């Protein structure tokens, strides 16, 4: 049998008593906004720091020093590498929802949101330079109607951008409307001229989620909805009112090439993000199903607010496909309340870092217990959540962040700075000093400010080098690894005869989760009710440690 090196992380956990808090380090954090209620939407990494944007309340004050209209305004701030405020602009939009850096001029950026004039909510696109000077601004859609959904924008390789909006009408720039809400996609050149537009929809509801240009000049559009009956999209299945994650492929001129639906057949499932891999695609979102494409994915059955009358709660969902759209694996992460994957990044080791939010305090979401505990049967507030998996989607670690009380910190966006660095922007009613309140420790908060932007930088300090891929020793082996319902421990005869041998298993928070005496060369442990993720074990014989390593529990 293969001899294993010392598992450094396990030794640290056992000797130093480290908890899940040690999987990430807060390097800096700041609070930004007005004296009223402010809603962040996005963060973008630049060469000099970050752009963070969203909306501010009409109260002004606190950090707001630009001229605003007296209504809810778009607000764009420029931060340096340490997250400190450098510059700001009040943007004339009803909702400032997304930013994208030009692919032909890194000093130019596209902003999108909704038109603030009256009650109109058409798509508004602004092109600006790095000093936040507006180069042009145009509004697209039909000014006679409104939409409260946030438009999307992605810069394209020709210097322009492609945008998406969710609409319930035609007319104006919109050539078709098929029924209820449709996904409207439109392409702009570098000057903001409309090059083409298309509506992706049916008689049911389809909401645009994300757009990305592929290397061949085509476009992939994520849509969440229930394509049924007639329209421009191919019908998913004849399951009325069931929401699917829909992947639509457009050519360079906006013509629909294909669309495919993913999810289960009895509950709603959706996509929020995707990345292109060397051998296919990885999609991230939320799932409420345990059938169809989610059969065997490990969905954690639960209910909204813990009440079965409110319907099923969601799990974070990752799904890998090949380039033809065939599912390679599908996995769920979370507990018995709502958990959602919003953004996914690929790491240098081929695994993935996922950001989103969680309400759970059980199942995979054990780290929330480090922040707060709630009475039995109550539901948890939303808090930002990060977790990391290996290349096959097996959970390595996870961390919920926020106040150490049952208050809400809403996730807005996150950006990966390096393989182990992520910057979040969230909405929070920032607590005034004295600090800290759990993870919240902003040095610049003004007493009396309400819901503000909470921006913070995390570093992943998980000890990957100290963990072996095949945790075996000459005297002890744990199998199968990864495992699911059972864990088998095989030991050499000399381990337990005539000594007293014992196995101890610890979770990522350093807590002893299982301990028992070994009574023979083969010991079987039932693990079907254990949360998925990584565990660390050690075996002692006559009080002396004779083996240690890691064991991966797969999703059920």
VEXDREN-2710 file (C-alpha; in Angstrom, 1 decimal):
% VEXDREN-2710
k/r/px/py/pz
1/UNK/0.0/0.0/0.0
2/UNK/1.0/3.6/-0.7
3/UNK/2.6/5.4/2.2
4/UNK/1.1/8.8/3.0
5/UNK/2.9/12.0/4.0
6/UNK/1.9/13.7/7.2
7/UNK/-1.4/15.5/6.8
8/UNK/-0.3/19.0/7.9
9/UNK/-3.9/20.4/8.0
10/UNK/-5.1/17.6/10.3
11/UNK/-2.2/18.1/12.7
12/UNK/-3.1/21.8/12.9
13/UNK/-6.7/21.1/13.4
14/UNK/-6.0/18.7/16.2
15/UNK/-3.2/20.5/17.9
16/UNK/-4.3/24.1/17.5
17/UNK/-8.0/23.6/17.6
18/UNK/-8.6/25.6/14.3
19/UNK/-12.2/26.0/13.1
20/UNK/-13.9/26.6/9.8
21/UNK/-13.1/30.3/10.4
22/UNK/-9.5/29.5/9.4
23/UNK/-10.4/28.5/5.9
24/UNK/-10.5/32.2/4.8
25/UNK/-8.8/35.3/6.0
26/UNK/-10.4/38.8/5.9
27/UNK/-7.6/41.1/4.5
28/UNK/-9.7/44.3/4.4
29/UNK/-13.3/45.5/4.4
30/UNK/-15.1/48.8/4.0
31/UNK/-18.6/50.2/4.2
32/UNK/-19.9/52.6/1.5
33/UNK/-23.1/54.3/0.7
34/UNK/-25.5/57.1/1.7
35/UNK/-27.3/57.7/5.0
36/UNK/-30.4/55.9/3.4
37/UNK/-30.9/52.4/2.0
38/UNK/-28.4/51.5/-0.7
39/UNK/-28.3/48.5/-3.0
40/UNK/-25.1/47.2/-4.6
41/UNK/-25.2/45.2/-7.8
42/UNK/-21.7/44.5/-9.1
43/UNK/-18.0/44.6/-8.7
44/UNK/-15.3/44.6/-11.5
45/UNK/-11.5/44.2/-11.1
46/UNK/-9.4/46.7/-12.9
47/UNK/-5.6/47.2/-13.2
48/UNK/-5.7/49.8/-10.5
49/UNK/-8.4/48.4/-8.2
50/UNK/-12.1/47.9/-8.5
51/UNK/-15.3/49.5/-9.8
52/UNK/-18.3/48.9/-7.6
53/UNK/-21.8/50.0/-8.5
54/UNK/-25.5/49.9/-7.7
55/UNK/-27.9/52.3/-6.3
56/UNK/-28.0/55.0/-3.5
57/UNK/-30.9/56.4/-1.6
58/UNK/-32.0/60.0/-2.2
59/UNK/-30.8/61.0/1.3
60/UNK/-27.2/61.3/0.2
61/UNK/-24.6/61.8/2.9
62/UNK/-22.0/59.3/4.3
63/UNK/-19.7/58.7/1.3
64/UNK/-21.9/60.3/-1.4
65/UNK/-20.3/63.5/-2.7
66/UNK/-21.5/63.5/-6.3
67/UNK/-24.6/65.3/-7.5
68/UNK/-27.7/63.1/-7.4
69/UNK/-31.2/63.8/-8.7
70/UNK/-33.1/63.4/-5.4
71/UNK/-34.5/60.0/-6.4
72/UNK/-32.9/56.6/-6.3
73/UNK/-29.7/57.0/-8.4
74/UNK/-27.1/54.8/-9.9
75/UNK/-23.9/55.1/-8.0
76/UNK/-20.4/54.1/-9.3
77/UNK/-17.4/54.1/-7.1
78/UNK/-13.7/53.5/-7.9
79/UNK/-11.6/51.7/-5.2
80/UNK/-7.9/51.2/-5.1
81/UNK/-6.3/47.8/-4.5
82/UNK/-6.9/48.1/-0.7
83/UNK/-10.6/48.8/-1.2
84/UNK/-10.3/52.5/-0.4
85/UNK/-12.5/55.0/-2.1
86/UNK/-10.7/56.9/-4.9
87/UNK/-13.5/58.5/-7.0
88/UNK/-17.3/58.3/-7.5
89/UNK/-20.0/59.2/-9.9
90/UNK/-23.8/59.5/-9.6
91/UNK/-25.1/57.8/-12.7
92/UNK/-28.4/58.9/-14.3
93/UNK/-30.1/55.5/-14.2
94/UNK/-33.0/54.1/-12.3
95/UNK/-31.1/50.8/-11.6
96/UNK/-27.4/50.5/-12.3
97/UNK/-27.1/46.8/-12.7
98/UNK/-23.9/45.7/-14.5
99/UNK/-20.6/46.8/-15.9
100/UNK/-18.3/45.3/-18.5
101/UNK/-14.8/46.3/-19.6
102/UNK/-14.2/47.0/-23.3
103/UNK/-12.3/44.2/-25.0
104/UNK/-10.6/46.6/-27.5
105/UNK/-9.8/49.5/-25.2
106/UNK/-9.2/48.6/-21.5
107/UNK/-9.8/52.2/-20.5
108/UNK/-13.4/52.1/-21.6
109/UNK/-16.4/50.5/-19.9
110/UNK/-20.0/49.7/-20.7
111/UNK/-22.6/50.3/-18.0
112/UNK/-26.2/49.1/-18.2
113/UNK/-29.3/49.7/-16.2
114/UNK/-32.8/51.1/-16.5
115/UNK/-33.9/54.4/-17.9
116/UNK/-34.9/56.7/-14.9
117/UNK/-37.3/58.9/-16.8
118/UNK/-40.8/58.8/-15.3
119/UNK/-41.8/55.2/-14.7
120/UNK/-40.1/53.9/-17.8
121/UNK/-37.7/51.0/-17.4
122/UNK/-36.1/50.5/-20.8
123/UNK/-32.5/49.3/-21.1
124/UNK/-30.1/52.2/-20.7
125/UNK/-26.4/51.7/-21.8
126/UNK/-23.6/54.1/-21.1
127/UNK/-20.1/54.0/-22.4
128/UNK/-17.5/55.7/-20.1
129/UNK/-13.8/56.1/-19.8
130/UNK/-11.6/55.2/-16.8
131/UNK/-12.2/58.7/-15.2
132/UNK/-16.0/57.9/-15.3
133/UNK/-16.6/60.5/-18.1
134/UNK/-19.7/59.6/-20.2
135/UNK/-18.7/59.0/-23.8
136/UNK/-22.3/58.2/-24.9
137/UNK/-25.6/57.2/-23.5
138/UNK/-28.6/55.6/-25.3
139/UNK/-31.9/54.0/-24.2
140/UNK/-33.2/50.9/-26.0
141/UNK/-36.6/49.3/-26.0
142/UNK/-40.2/50.6/-26.2
143/UNK/-40.7/53.8/-24.0
144/UNK/-44.4/53.1/-23.6
145/UNK/-43.8/50.1/-21.2
146/UNK/-41.9/49.2/-18.1
147/UNK/-39.9/46.3/-16.8
148/UNK/-38.5/46.0/-13.3
149/UNK/-35.9/43.4/-14.3
150/UNK/-32.2/44.3/-14.4
151/UNK/-30.6/44.5/-17.9
152/UNK/-27.3/42.7/-18.6
153/UNK/-24.3/43.7/-20.7
154/UNK/-21.1/42.0/-21.9
155/UNK/-18.4/43.6/-24.0
156/UNK/-17.7/42.0/-27.4
157/UNK/-14.5/41.4/-29.4
158/UNK/-15.4/44.0/-32.0
159/UNK/-15.3/46.9/-29.5
160/UNK/-19.1/46.9/-28.9
161/UNK/-21.3/45.1/-26.5
162/UNK/-24.2/42.7/-26.3
163/UNK/-27.1/43.3/-23.9
164/UNK/-30.1/41.5/-22.6
165/UNK/-33.3/42.7/-21.0
166/UNK/-36.5/41.0/-19.9
167/UNK/-39.5/42.6/-21.6
168/UNK/-43.3/42.1/-21.9
169/UNK/-44.1/44.0/-25.0
170/UNK/-42.9/44.8/-28.5
171/UNK/-42.7/48.0/-30.5
172/UNK/-40.0/50.6/-30.6
173/UNK/-36.7/48.7/-30.9
174/UNK/-38.3/45.4/-30.0
175/UNK/-39.5/43.4/-33.0
176/UNK/-41.3/40.5/-31.3
177/UNK/-43.1/39.6/-28.1
178/UNK/-44.4/36.0/-27.7
179/UNK/-46.1/36.1/-24.3
180/UNK/-45.7/37.1/-20.7
181/UNK/-42.0/37.9/-20.2
182/UNK/-39.4/37.3/-22.9
183/UNK/-35.6/37.6/-23.1
184/UNK/-34.7/40.4/-25.5
185/UNK/-31.1/40.4/-26.8
186/UNK/-29.6/43.3/-28.7
187/UNK/-26.1/44.0/-30.1
188/UNK/-24.5/47.5/-30.1
189/UNK/-21.4/48.7/-31.9
190/UNK/-18.7/50.7/-30.2
191/UNK/-20.7/54.0/-30.8
192/UNK/-23.9/52.6/-29.3
193/UNK/-25.7/52.0/-32.7
194/UNK/-28.1/49.1/-32.6
195/UNK/-26.8/46.4/-35.0
196/UNK/-29.4/43.7/-34.4
197/UNK/-31.9/42.5/-31.9
198/UNK/-33.8/39.3/-31.3
199/UNK/-36.5/38.1/-28.8
200/UNK/-36.0/34.7/-27.2
201/UNK/-39.3/33.6/-25.8
202/UNK/-42.6/31.6/-25.9
203/UNK/-46.1/32.1/-24.6
204/UNK/-44.7/31.4/-21.1
205/UNK/-42.0/33.3/-19.1
206/UNK/-38.3/33.5/-20.0
207/UNK/-35.9/35.7/-18.1
208/UNK/-32.4/36.5/-19.4
209/UNK/-29.7/35.8/-16.9
210/UNK/-26.2/36.0/-18.6
211/UNK/-24.7/36.5/-22.0
212/UNK/-21.2/35.6/-23.1
213/UNK/-19.4/35.7/-26.5
214/UNK/-17.7/32.5/-27.6
215/UNK/-14.3/32.2/-29.4
216/UNK/-16.0/31.6/-32.7
217/UNK/-18.1/34.8/-32.5
218/UNK/-21.3/33.1/-31.5
219/UNK/-23.1/33.9/-28.2
220/UNK/-24.3/31.8/-25.3
221/UNK/-27.3/33.1/-23.5
222/UNK/-28.6/31.8/-20.1
223/UNK/-32.3/32.0/-19.7
224/UNK/-34.5/30.9/-16.8
225/UNK/-38.0/30.0/-17.7
226/UNK/-40.5/27.5/-19.0
227/UNK/-40.4/27.5/-22.8
228/UNK/-43.7/26.0/-23.9
229/UNK/-46.0/26.2/-26.9
230/UNK/-45.2/28.6/-29.7
231/UNK/-42.4/31.2/-29.9
232/UNK/-38.7/31.4/-31.0
233/UNK/-37.4/28.9/-28.4
234/UNK/-37.8/25.2/-28.7
235/UNK/-40.1/23.9/-26.0
236/UNK/-38.4/22.3/-23.0
237/UNK/-40.8/19.6/-22.0
238/UNK/-44.5/19.5/-21.5
239/UNK/-44.3/20.4/-17.8
240/UNK/-46.3/23.6/-17.4
241/UNK/-45.0/26.2/-15.0
242/UNK/-41.8/24.2/-14.3
243/UNK/-38.8/26.5/-14.6
244/UNK/-35.7/25.2/-16.3
245/UNK/-32.2/26.6/-16.8
246/UNK/-32.2/27.2/-20.6
247/UNK/-29.0/27.5/-22.6
248/UNK/-29.5/29.2/-26.0
249/UNK/-26.9/29.5/-28.8
250/UNK/-26.9/32.4/-31.2
251/UNK/-24.8/33.0/-34.2
252/UNK/-22.9/36.3/-34.7
253/UNK/-26.0/37.9/-36.3
254/UNK/-28.3/36.9/-33.5
255/UNK/-30.0/33.9/-35.2
256/UNK/-31.0/31.1/-32.9
257/UNK/-28.9/28.0/-33.5
258/UNK/-30.2/25.8/-30.7
259/UNK/-31.5/25.8/-27.1
260/UNK/-31.5/23.2/-24.5
261/UNK/-33.2/22.9/-21.1
262/UNK/-31.7/21.5/-17.9
263/UNK/-33.2/20.7/-14.6
264/UNK/-35.8/18.4/-13.0
265/UNK/-39.4/17.7/-14.0
266/UNK/-41.3/18.5/-10.8
267/UNK/-39.6/21.6/-9.3
268/UNK/-38.0/24.9/-10.4
269/UNK/-34.3/25.0/-11.3
270/UNK/-32.3/27.9/-12.8
271/UNK/-28.9/29.1/-13.9
272/UNK/-27.0/32.3/-12.8
273/UNK/-23.5/31.9/-14.3
274/UNK/-21.3/29.7/-16.5
275/UNK/-17.7/29.3/-17.5
276/UNK/-16.0/27.7/-20.5
277/UNK/-13.7/24.8/-19.6
278/UNK/-11.1/22.9/-21.7
279/UNK/-13.6/20.0/-22.2
280/UNK/-17.0/21.7/-21.9
281/UNK/-19.0/24.1/-19.7
282/UNK/-19.8/24.5/-16.0
283/UNK/-23.1/26.0/-15.0
284/UNK/-24.0/27.4/-11.6
285/UNK/-27.4/28.3/-10.2
286/UNK/-30.0/26.9/-7.9
287/UNK/-32.0/23.7/-7.8
288/UNK/-35.2/22.5/-6.1
289/UNK/-35.4/19.1/-7.9
290/UNK/-34.0/15.6/-7.4
291/UNK/-35.0/14.1/-10.7
292/UNK/-34.1/14.7/-14.4
293/UNK/-30.7/16.2/-14.6
294/UNK/-30.5/16.4/-10.9
295/UNK/-31.1/12.7/-10.2
296/UNK/-28.4/11.6/-7.8
297/UNK/-27.0/15.2/-7.4
298/UNK/-27.6/15.2/-3.7
299/UNK/-30.4/17.7/-3.3
300/UNK/-31.1/18.5/0.4
301/UNK/-34.8/18.4/0.9
302/UNK/-36.1/21.4/2.7
303/UNK/-38.8/24.0/2.7
304/UNK/-38.9/27.8/2.5
305/UNK/-38.9/29.3/6.0
306/UNK/-39.0/25.7/7.2
307/UNK/-42.7/25.4/6.3
308/UNK/-43.8/22.7/3.8
309/UNK/-46.7/24.9/2.8
310/UNK/-44.2/27.4/1.3
311/UNK/-42.7/25.0/-1.2
312/UNK/-39.3/23.4/-1.5
313/UNK/-36.1/25.4/-0.7
314/UNK/-33.3/25.6/-3.1
315/UNK/-29.8/24.1/-3.2
316/UNK/-26.7/25.6/-4.9
317/UNK/-26.3/23.7/-8.1
318/UNK/-23.2/23.0/-10.3
319/UNK/-23.5/21.1/-13.5
320/UNK/-20.8/20.2/-16.0
321/UNK/-21.5/19.3/-19.6
322/UNK/-19.4/18.5/-22.6
323/UNK/-19.4/20.9/-25.6
324/UNK/-22.4/19.0/-27.1
325/UNK/-24.4/19.8/-24.0
326/UNK/-24.4/16.3/-22.5
327/UNK/-24.3/16.2/-18.7
328/UNK/-21.1/14.9/-17.3
329/UNK/-22.0/15.5/-13.6
330/UNK/-24.5/17.4/-11.6
331/UNK/-24.2/18.2/-7.9
332/UNK/-26.1/20.1/-5.2
333/UNK/-24.7/21.9/-2.2
334/UNK/-26.5/23.3/0.8
335/UNK/-28.8/22.5/3.7
336/UNK/-32.5/22.4/4.3
337/UNK/-33.1/26.1/3.7
338/UNK/-32.3/28.2/0.6
339/UNK/-28.8/28.1/-0.8
340/UNK/-27.8/29.6/-4.2
341/UNK/-24.7/29.6/-6.4
342/UNK/-24.4/33.0/-8.1
343/UNK/-20.8/33.1/-9.5
344/UNK/-18.3/30.4/-10.4
345/UNK/-14.6/30.6/-11.1
346/UNK/-12.1/27.9/-12.2
347/UNK/-9.0/27.4/-10.1
348/UNK/-5.5/26.5/-11.0
349/UNK/-5.9/22.9/-9.8
350/UNK/-9.0/22.5/-12.1
351/UNK/-11.4/22.8/-9.2
352/UNK/-13.9/25.6/-8.7
353/UNK/-14.6/28.5/-6.3
354/UNK/-18.3/29.3/-6.0
355/UNK/-19.8/32.4/-4.4
356/UNK/-23.5/33.0/-3.6
357/UNK/-25.6/33.0/-0.5
358/UNK/-27.0/30.7/2.1
359/UNK/-29.8/30.6/4.7
360/UNK/-28.9/27.1/6.0
361/UNK/-27.2/26.0/9.2
362/UNK/-27.0/22.3/8.5
363/UNK/-26.1/19.8/5.7
364/UNK/-23.1/21.2/3.8
365/UNK/-23.4/24.6/5.5
366/UNK/-21.8/23.9/8.8
367/UNK/-19.8/27.1/9.0
368/UNK/-22.9/29.2/9.7
369/UNK/-23.0/27.7/13.2
370/UNK/-19.7/29.6/13.9
371/UNK/-21.6/32.9/13.4
372/UNK/-25.0/32.3/15.1
373/UNK/-27.4/29.7/16.2
374/UNK/-31.2/30.1/16.0
375/UNK/-34.1/28.5/17.9
376/UNK/-35.1/25.1/16.7
377/UNK/-37.4/25.2/13.7
378/UNK/-36.6/28.8/12.8
379/UNK/-35.2/29.8/9.4
380/UNK/-32.0/31.6/8.8
381/UNK/-31.3/35.0/7.1
382/UNK/-29.4/35.3/3.9
383/UNK/-25.7/35.6/4.2
384/UNK/-22.9/35.6/1.6
385/UNK/-21.4/32.2/1.1
386/UNK/-18.2/30.8/-0.5
387/UNK/-17.3/27.2/-1.1
388/UNK/-14.6/25.4/-3.1
389/UNK/-14.7/22.1/-4.9
390/UNK/-12.3/19.8/-6.6
391/UNK/-12.4/19.3/-10.4
392/UNK/-15.1/16.7/-10.0
393/UNK/-17.3/18.9/-7.9
394/UNK/-16.6/17.3/-4.5
395/UNK/-16.9/19.9/-1.7
396/UNK/-13.5/20.8/-0.1
397/UNK/-14.6/23.6/2.3
398/UNK/-17.3/26.2/2.7
399/UNK/-17.7/29.5/4.6
400/UNK/-20.7/31.6/5.5
401/UNK/-19.8/35.2/6.3
402/UNK/-21.6/38.1/8.1
403/UNK/-22.8/39.3/11.5
404/UNK/-22.9/36.9/14.4
405/UNK/-26.6/37.5/14.9
406/UNK/-29.6/36.4/12.7
407/UNK/-29.5/39.5/10.5
408/UNK/-29.3/39.6/6.7
409/UNK/-26.3/40.4/4.6
410/UNK/-27.4/40.2/1.0
411/UNK/-24.9/38.9/-1.6
412/UNK/-24.6/41.2/-4.7
413/UNK/-21.5/40.1/-6.6
414/UNK/-17.9/38.8/-6.3
415/UNK/-14.8/38.8/-8.4
416/UNK/-11.8/36.5/-8.3
417/UNK/-8.5/38.4/-8.0
418/UNK/-6.2/35.3/-7.9
419/UNK/-6.5/31.6/-7.4
420/UNK/-7.0/32.2/-3.7
421/UNK/-8.3/35.7/-3.5
422/UNK/-11.9/36.9/-3.9
423/UNK/-13.5/40.3/-3.3
424/UNK/-17.2/40.4/-2.4
425/UNK/-19.7/43.2/-2.4
426/UNK/-22.9/42.7/-0.3
427/UNK/-25.7/44.8/1.1
428/UNK/-25.8/45.1/4.8
429/UNK/-27.1/47.3/7.6
430/UNK/-23.6/48.0/8.7
431/UNK/-23.3/48.0/12.5
432/UNK/-21.7/51.0/14.1
433/UNK/-18.6/50.6/16.2
434/UNK/-17.5/49.1/18.6
435/UNK/-16.6/46.2/16.4
436/UNK/-16.5/43.4/15.5
437/UNK/-20.0/41.9/14.9
438/UNK/-19.0/38.5/13.7
439/UNK/-17.1/39.1/10.4
440/UNK/-18.2/42.7/10.1
441/UNK/-15.4/45.1/11.2
442/UNK/-15.5/48.1/8.8
443/UNK/-13.3/51.0/10.0
444/UNK/-15.2/53.8/8.2
445/UNK/-18.9/53.4/9.1
446/UNK/-20.9/56.4/10.0
447/UNK/-23.4/55.9/12.8
448/UNK/-26.9/56.2/11.5
449/UNK/-26.3/55.0/8.0
450/UNK/-28.7/52.3/7.0
451/UNK/-28.3/49.6/4.3
452/UNK/-24.9/50.1/2.7
453/UNK/-22.3/48.4/0.5
454/UNK/-20.1/46.0/2.4
455/UNK/-17.0/45.3/0.4
456/UNK/-14.4/42.8/1.6
457/UNK/-11.3/41.0/0.4
458/UNK/-10.9/37.3/1.3
459/UNK/-7.9/35.0/1.0
460/UNK/-8.3/31.2/0.9
461/UNK/-5.8/29.9/3.5
462/UNK/-6.8/26.2/3.3
463/UNK/-3.7/24.0/3.4
464/UNK/-4.0/22.1/0.1
465/UNK/-0.4/21.0/0.2
466/UNK/-0.8/19.2/3.5
467/UNK/-3.6/16.9/2.3
468/UNK/-2.9/13.8/0.3
469/UNK/-5.0/12.8/-2.7
470/UNK/-4.9/9.1/-1.6
471/UNK/-5.0/9.1/2.2
472/UNK/-3.7/5.7/3.1
473/UNK/-0.8/4.4/5.2
474/UNK/1.0/1.1/5.4
475/UNK/-1.2/0.1/8.3
476/UNK/-4.5/1.8/7.7
477/UNK/-6.6/2.5/4.6
478/UNK/-10.0/4.2/4.3
479/UNK/-12.2/3.2/1.3
480/UNK/-14.0/3.9/-1.0
481/UNK/-12.6/7.4/-1.3
482/UNK/-14.6/9.4/-2.2
483/UNK/-17.4/7.5/-0.5
484/UNK/-21.1/7.9/0.0
485/UNK/-23.2/5.7/2.3
486/UNK/-20.5/3.7/4.0
487/UNK/-16.9/4.1/5.0
488/UNK/-14.7/1.0/5.3
489/UNK/-11.5/1.0/7.4
490/UNK/-9.0/-1.8/6.8
491/UNK/-6.2/-2.2/9.3
492/UNK/-3.2/-4.5/9.7
493/UNK/-3.6/-7.3/12.3
494/UNK/-0.8/-5.7/14.4
495/UNK/-2.8/-2.5/14.7
496/UNK/-5.5/-3.9/16.9
497/UNK/-4.1/-7.2/18.4
498/UNK/-3.3/-7.1/21.2
499/UNK/-3.6/-3.3/21.3
500/UNK/-6.6/-1.1/21.9
501/UNK/-7.2/0.6/18.5
502/UNK/-9.5/3.6/17.9
503/UNK/-10.5/5.8/14.9
504/UNK/-11.3/9.5/15.3
505/UNK/-12.9/11.5/12.4
506/UNK/-12.9/15.3/12.4
507/UNK/-14.8/17.8/10.1
508/UNK/-13.3/20.8/8.5
509/UNK/-14.2/22.9/11.5
510/UNK/-11.9/20.8/13.7
511/UNK/-14.8/19.1/15.6
512/UNK/-14.6/15.5/16.5
513/UNK/-17.6/14.1/14.6
514/UNK/-17.1/10.3/15.1
515/UNK/-15.0/8.1/17.4
516/UNK/-15.1/4.3/18.0
517/UNK/-13.0/1.4/18.9
518/UNK/-11.8/-0.9/16.1
519/UNK/-12.7/-4.5/16.7
520/UNK/-11.0/-6.2/13.8
521/UNK/-9.2/-5.8/10.5
522/UNK/-12.3/-4.5/8.8
523/UNK/-14.6/-1.9/10.2
524/UNK/-17.6/-0.4/8.4
525/UNK/-19.2/3.0/9.3
526/UNK/-22.6/4.1/8.0
527/UNK/-22.2/7.7/6.7
528/UNK/-25.3/8.2/4.6
529/UNK/-26.5/11.0/7.0
530/UNK/-23.2/12.8/7.2
531/UNK/-22.9/16.1/5.5
532/UNK/-20.9/16.0/2.2
533/UNK/-17.4/17.4/2.1
534/UNK/-13.9/16.6/3.4
535/UNK/-13.1/14.9/6.7
536/UNK/-9.9/14.2/8.4
537/UNK/-9.1/11.0/10.3
538/UNK/-6.5/9.5/12.5
539/UNK/-6.1/6.0/14.0
540/UNK/-4.5/5.4/17.3
541/UNK/-3.2/2.1/18.7
542/UNK/-2.4/1.8/22.3
543/UNK/-2.7/5.5/22.5
544/UNK/-0.1/6.1/19.7
545/UNK/-1.1/7.6/16.4
546/UNK/-0.3/5.1/13.6
547/UNK/-2.1/6.7/10.6
548/UNK/-3.9/9.9/9.5
549/UNK/-5.3/11.3/6.3
550/UNK/-8.4/12.7/4.6
551/UNK/-11.7/11.2/3.4
552/UNK/-14.1/12.7/1.0
553/UNK/-17.9/12.3/1.5
554/UNK/-19.8/12.6/-1.8
555/UNK/-23.2/14.2/-2.1
556/UNK/-25.9/11.6/-1.7
END
